[in-house]
């Protein structure tokens, strides 16, 4: 079930990436409901995704290392 939640979270984040506010809101939700090791994976994914979508750069600071 946990991997399903991680996959679902990535899908939602990709779908709302057109709007920074929505993206940040969903990212905050994700950090609260995912397991700690999944949050680490999410941070890696976020770094790659923001590189491809520079308008999301402010969201990068939400997940701390």
C-alpha positions, 0 to 999 in steps of 0.5 A: 500500500505504501508504494501505491501512495508514493506513486499516487503522490507523484501522479498528483504532483505532475498533474498540478505542476502547472500551478505553484500554489497547488504544487506546494499544497500537494507537496506539503500533504505528501510530506505528512502522509508518506513514510520517511524513506519515501520522503527521501525518494520524493526529495530526489524526484523533486530535484529532477522535476524542478530542473525540468520545470524551473517555475517550481523552484520555490517548492524545492525548499519545502523538503529538508534533507 
